[in-house]
Amino acid sequence: MIELTLPTMTCGHCVKTVTETIHRVDAGARVSVDLPTHRVRIESTQPAEPFRAALADEGYEAT
């Protein structure tokens, strides 16, 4: 389980973009988003770094 905090994820459009970005890294990943806390949980066999890099490219730096 990978858990990331994305402070700039603030709306439904952000959630859609983040989810699509995660699925580009791993199409089979399970994604759970908690918008009020800006947290994303990713269930994947991939390591965290490719997700962090892809999200950063979209403007969502993980803290």
Backbone as a printed PyTorch tensor [residue, N CA C, xyz], in Angstrom:
tensor([[[  0.8530,  -1.1770,   0.0000],
         [  0.0000,   0.0000,   0.0000],
         [  0.8970,   1.2370,   0.0000]],

        [[  0.6130,   2.1310,  -0.9100],
         [  1.3240,   3.4030,  -1.0000],
         [  0.3430,   4.4830,  -0.5860]],

        [[  0.7440,   5.3450,   0.3150],
         [ -0.1090,   6.4580,   0.7140],
         [  0.6440,   7.7480,   0.4750]],

        [[  0.0220,   8.6480,  -0.2900],
         [  0.6320,   9.9270,  -0.6140],
         [ -0.3010,  11.0550,  -0.2060]],

        [[  0.2760,  12.1680,   0.1930],
         [ -0.4910,  13.3790,   0.4610],
         [ -0.1860,  14.3560,  -0.6610]],

        [[ -1.2410,  14.8320,  -1.3060],
         [ -1.1140,  15.7580,  -2.4330],
         [ -1.8120,  17.0690,  -2.0760]],

        [[ -1.0920,  18.0190,  -1.4710],
         [ -1.7200,  19.2570,  -1.0020],
         [ -2.4480,  20.0530,  -2.0830]],

        [[ -2.0230,  19.9450,  -3.3420],
         [ -2.6580,  20.7330,  -4.4010],
         [ -3.8710,  20.0410,  -5.0150]],

        [[ -4.2290,  18.8660,  -4.5330],
         [ -5.4280,  18.1660,  -5.0000],
         [ -6.6180,  18.7240,  -4.2180]],

        [[ -7.4250,  19.5660,  -4.8860],
         [ -8.4550,  20.3020,  -4.1560],
         [ -9.8810,  20.1500,  -4.6760]],

        [[-10.0510,  19.4380,  -5.8150],
         [-11.4030,  19.3740,  -6.3790],
         [-11.6210,  18.0520,  -7.1110]],

        [[-12.8110,  17.8640,  -7.5990],
         [-13.1520,  16.6450,  -8.3210],
         [-12.3300,  16.4660,  -9.5970]],

        [[-12.0390,  17.5580, -10.2780],
         [-11.2060,  17.4640, -11.4820],
         [ -9.8170,  16.9550, -11.1140]],

        [[ -9.2820,  17.4290,  -9.9980],
         [ -7.9810,  16.9540,  -9.5190],
         [ -8.0220,  15.4510,  -9.2550]],

        [[ -9.0770,  14.9960,  -8.6210],
         [ -9.2190,  13.5680,  -8.3090],
         [ -9.1950,  12.7560,  -9.5990]],

        [[ -9.9000,  13.2220, -10.6130],
         [ -9.9340,  12.5130, -11.8970],
         [ -8.5400,  12.4750, -12.5200]],

        [[ -7.8480,  13.6020, -12.5150],
         [ -6.5100,  13.6630, -13.0970],
         [ -5.5400,  12.7590, -12.3460]],

        [[ -5.5910,  12.7920, -11.0240],
         [ -4.7110,  11.9610, -10.1990],
         [ -4.9950,  10.4810, -10.4610]],

        [[ -6.2480,  10.1040, -10.4990],
         [ -6.6150,   8.7080, -10.7330],
         [ -6.1390,   8.2450, -12.1110]],

        [[ -6.3600,   9.0570, -13.1300],
         [ -5.9150,   8.7060, -14.4810],
         [ -4.3940,   8.5880, -14.5490]],

        [[ -3.7000,   9.4760, -13.8680],
         [ -2.2330,   9.4530, -13.8550],
         [ -1.7290,   8.1720, -13.2060]],

        [[ -2.3330,   7.7920, -12.0970],
         [ -1.9450,   6.5560, -11.4130],
         [ -2.1790,   5.3600, -12.3280]],

        [[ -3.2890,   5.3560, -13.0270],
         [ -3.5960,   4.2310, -13.9140],
         [ -2.6940,   4.1880, -15.1460]],

        [[ -2.0870,   5.3030, -15.5200],
         [ -1.1020,   5.2790, -16.6070],
         [  0.1660,   4.5550, -16.1550]],

        [[  0.4970,   4.6650, -14.8660],
         [  1.6660,   3.9660, -14.3240],
         [  1.3560,   2.4830, -14.1470]],

        [[  0.1740,   2.1850, -13.6040],
         [ -0.2450,   0.8010, -13.3710],
         [ -1.7500,   0.7140, -13.5940]],

        [[ -2.1240,   0.1870, -14.7580],
         [ -3.5430,   0.1120, -15.1260],
         [ -4.3650,  -0.7020, -14.1350]],

        [[ -3.7240,  -1.6190, -13.4220],
         [ -4.4370,  -2.4670, -12.4800],
         [ -4.4320,  -1.9630, -11.0420]],

        [[ -3.8780,  -0.7960, -10.8250],
         [ -3.7960,  -0.2510,  -9.4610],
         [ -5.1850,   0.0610,  -8.9270]],

        [[ -5.3430,  -0.1720,  -7.6320],
         [ -6.5760,   0.2360,  -6.9500],
         [ -6.2980,   1.5690,  -6.2800]],

        [[ -7.1590,   2.5380,  -6.5320],
         [ -6.9410,   3.9010,  -6.0570],
         [ -8.0770,   4.3030,  -5.1330]],

        [[ -7.7170,   4.8740,  -3.9950],
         [ -8.6930,   5.3990,  -3.0480],
         [ -8.2780,   6.8290,  -2.7170]],

        [[ -9.2060,   7.7720,  -2.9120],
         [ -8.8990,   9.1880,  -2.7020],
         [ -9.7470,   9.7300,  -1.5680]],

        [[ -9.1110,  10.4530,  -0.6490],
         [ -9.8050,  11.1710,   0.4160],
         [ -9.5240,  12.6580,   0.1800]],

        [[-10.4180,  13.3020,  -0.5490],
         [-10.1960,  14.6890,  -0.9480],
         [-10.0390,  15.6580,   0.2300]],

        [[-10.8720,  15.5770,   1.2740],
         [-10.7130,  16.5340,   2.3790],
         [ -9.3240,  16.5050,   3.0410]],

        [[ -8.6870,  15.3350,   3.0670],
         [ -7.3560,  15.2480,   3.6870],
         [ -6.2360,  15.2600,   2.6410]],

        [[ -6.6190,  15.3210,   1.3520],
         [ -5.6500,  15.3530,   0.2400],
         [ -4.8190,  14.0730,   0.1680]],

        [[ -5.3580,  12.9580,   0.6160],
         [ -4.6080,  11.7020,   0.6280],
         [ -5.0790,  10.7620,  -0.4670]],

        [[ -4.0970,  10.0500,  -1.0160],
         [ -4.3600,   9.0350,  -2.0340],
         [ -3.7130,   7.7470,  -1.5630]],

        [[ -4.4840,   6.6700,  -1.6220],
         [ -3.9360,   5.3400,  -1.3100],
         [ -3.9220,   4.5460,  -2.6020]],

        [[ -2.7900,   3.9070,  -2.8450],
         [ -2.6090,   3.1430,  -4.0740],
         [ -2.2220,   1.7190,  -3.7120]],

        [[ -2.9930,   0.7690,  -4.2090],
         [ -2.6370,  -0.6430,  -4.0560],
         [ -2.0660,  -1.0910,  -5.3890]],

        [[ -0.7600,  -1.3880,  -5.3920],
         [ -0.0710,  -1.7480,  -6.6140],
         [  1.1670,  -2.5630,  -6.2760]],

        [[  1.6350,  -3.3240,  -7.2460],
         [  2.8950,  -4.0390,  -7.0760],
         [  4.0740,  -3.1560,  -7.4680]],

        [[  3.7940,  -1.9890,  -8.0370],
         [  4.8450,  -1.0480,  -8.4270],
         [  5.3660,  -0.3100,  -7.1900]],

        [[  6.6290,   0.1500,  -7.2260],
         [  7.1390,   0.9720,  -6.1350],
         [  6.5300,   2.3810,  -6.1890]],

        [[  6.6900,   3.1240,  -5.1350],
         [  6.0790,   4.4520,  -5.0280],
         [  6.6660,   5.4700,  -6.0050]],

        [[  7.9490,   5.3710,  -6.3020],
         [  8.6180,   6.4250,  -7.0760],
         [  8.0030,   6.6990,  -8.4470]],

        [[  7.6520,   5.6970,  -9.2380],
         [  7.0200,   6.0200, -10.5340],
         [  5.7100,   6.7990, -10.3850]],

        [[  4.9510,   6.5060,  -9.3340],
         [  3.7190,   7.2490,  -9.0860],
         [  4.0380,   8.6860,  -8.6960]],

        [[  5.0000,   8.8590,  -7.7960],
         [  5.4080,  10.2050,  -7.3810],
         [  5.8580,  11.0340,  -8.5830]],

        [[  6.6750,  10.4450,  -9.4430],
         [  7.2060,  11.1540, -10.6090],
         [  6.0860,  11.5360, -11.5770]],

        [[  5.1790,  10.5960, -11.8580],
         [  4.0840,  10.8710, -12.7870],
         [  3.1570,  11.9460, -12.2350]],

        [[  2.8650,  11.8860, -10.9420],
         [  2.0040,  12.8890, -10.3260],
         [  2.6860,  14.2520, -10.3170]],

        [[  3.9780,  14.2980, -10.0580],
         [  4.7240,  15.5650, -10.0670],
         [  4.6820,  16.1820, -11.4620]],

        [[  4.7830,  15.3530, -12.5010],
         [  4.7140,  15.8410, -13.8740],
         [  3.3670,  16.5000, -14.1550]],

        [[  2.3230,  16.0710, -13.4450],
         [  0.9850,  16.6390, -13.6070],
         [  0.7400,  17.8260, -12.6510]],

        [[  1.7270,  18.1570, -11.8370],
         [  1.5950,  19.2920, -10.9190],
         [  1.1500,  18.9260,  -9.5170]],

        [[  1.2090,  17.6490,  -9.1790],
         [  0.7880,  17.1830,  -7.8590],
         [  1.9880,  16.6050,  -7.1200]],

        [[  2.7400,  17.4770,  -6.4700],
         [  3.8990,  17.0450,  -5.6850],
         [  3.4250,  16.3500,  -4.4200]],

        [[  3.9120,  15.1470,  -4.1910],
         [  3.5440,  14.3980,  -2.9900],
         [  4.4320,  14.8200,  -1.8230]],

        [[  3.8260,  14.9600,  -0.6630],
         [  4.5930,  15.2950,   0.5460],
         [  4.6000,  14.1050,   1.4750]]])
